[in-house]
Amino acid sequence: MDTIYAVSSGAPPAAIAVLRVSGPHAFEVVRAFAGDLPKPRRAAVRALQDPADGALLDRAIVLCFPGPNTATGEDLAEFHLHGGRAVVRAVEAALAARPGLRSAEPGEFTRRALIHGRIDLSEAEGLGDLLMAETEAQRRSAIRSAEGAVRRAVEGWTDRLLGLAARVEAELDHSDEDDVADAALLPAIRSGATSLAADIEAIADRPPVERLRDGIRVVLAGPPNAGKSSLLNAMAGRDAAIVSPISGTTRDRIEAPVVRGGIAWLLIDTAGLAELPGDEIEAIGIARAQAAQAEADILLWLGDEIPPAHDHLLWLNPRADLPGREREAGEARLSLSSRTGEGMDALWQAMAGLASDLLPPPDQMALNARQRELSQGAAAALRAIEWENDLLLIAEHLRSAMRAFDAITGRAGVEAMLDALFGRFCIGK
């Protein structure tokens, strides 16, 4: 395996630049540039010299971490350089000239940690989410995964599954003997598999972690000239959509990401839902608006007519500042005005109340889409045992669930997605 290097701190210029070297020749690099090795895990000041001509590159702090108990699972060294661009470029150029040494690819340090068993795949995914976190909720969820919450859950499921599998395999091994099979075995296996499936489903059915990152999809819908674009601009705090009294101004979906109250939102303005479209383009816009409604996490309905059915609906009375738009007694609508700001805080509070059902609980583990699909597959395999009498088929269902667990943690069947995962990491991580 190649020895790799990269700056693992922020981009220069900075007070200090941490340049990390990892691989089988990491300590040879330290000797070539700094002379003798410092004691393991002890910082020491060294003069870094270019091995090619002995020129002084920098006076740096050097640390050596012998594998396998390191971040990557292999020998690792760090040069804590002065953080000027010229200093970093000079050291990197000298490193690049060494045979067997190359610059790290995005996420390669973390990938090596995964390969060497320092972390599992779920922890790597959590670390990736942590690097991309923009809200406090994203940070908390990502740290929980990066610190092994998913791994510990899967390990618990695996232990229970292995207990069931051991009993089935033992019965299969002795099935050719004259002993009478344990009459209580099949009900016990079914009960254990059903209980395990229910526990898995309870976690898999929680709102997906992607909602924390991608935002709750809030679709503004209603007839033409209902005030959708004005409301979008007021909620986004900028002119994201064109506002005009001309009917049909909005022809396509307009998206505006917003973070408010620690929650990521994706606000989506849509074309007015006219019964008779004026032209073919407006008809396409209406079709896309209807599709957006179907995909909405929260639907804000701005029309005066009865809104369409939706699990998370807020029926709004927009433009409440205009004559004739006063709220009628007993009407289940939230009055607001994009122009004056009346009712806007109440709208956000109502949306936050709905969001509590749409976001992962702040104190509980949440799965991403990949982990959720695999968990649901494992639960389905376990549920199939409830109706199965053949021990050979029961054993195969248990193995299928185990393969899903192994894919969650990265023990099997994940090579196809590793490049995509680590491609979103920064170089040096």
PyMOL commands that set and color helices and strands:
alter all, ss='L'
color gray80, all
select helices_A, chain A and resi 26-34+85-96+108-115+121-132+136-146+149-173+185-204+210-214+228-236+280-295+344-358+369-387+391-409+415-423
alter helices_A, ss='H'
color red, helices_A
select strands_A, chain A and resi 3-7+16-22+44-49+56-65+76-82+101-103+216-221+254-260+263-269+298-301+313-317+334-335
alter strands_A, ss='S'
color yellow, strands_A
deselect
rebuild
show_as cartoon
